[in-house]
Amino acid sequence: GLSAEVNSKIAQKYDPQKDEALRSWIEDVTGATLTENLMDDLKNGVILCQLINKLQPGSVKKISDSPQNWHQLENIGNFIKAIIKYGVKLHDSFEANDLYENCNLTQVQTTLMALASMAKTKGYYTRSDIGVKYAEKQQRVFNSETLKAGQN
């Protein structure tokens, strides 16, 4: 059906090389050692919460290491709320089930790249140089003479 077709297209966009770059970056920031399967390592939300707490201390107050599903989903949800507050755009973030149920890991990668970019923009540099520094808004103020000259 249509949803199988959509899921297939999403899966085709998944980039294992991006996982490698993200793994290195997360290890650099958190000091954690991750396995070959990055998404499995992130699934309980603990590493994600530690990641945002390193970038913005105190972002996630309580991190649960419980094996219960709802605790893990709560960790992921708290991470998502915290990165939005940190400056990652809502449209760049994934939903908890994207990671938890492995249904849109491409979006998880997109979110983590956006987080790396936001961290770089805020001056948080690591050995793993991923993400792009966002441009700063350049506010321009013109006097009335300049504005009139521009109308001619």
Salt bridges, closest charged atoms under 4 A:
GLU20 OE1 - ARG23 NH1 2.49
ASP28 OD1 - ARG127 NH2 2.70
ASP92 OD1 - HIS91 NE2 3.84
ASP129 OD1 - LYS120 NZ 2.47
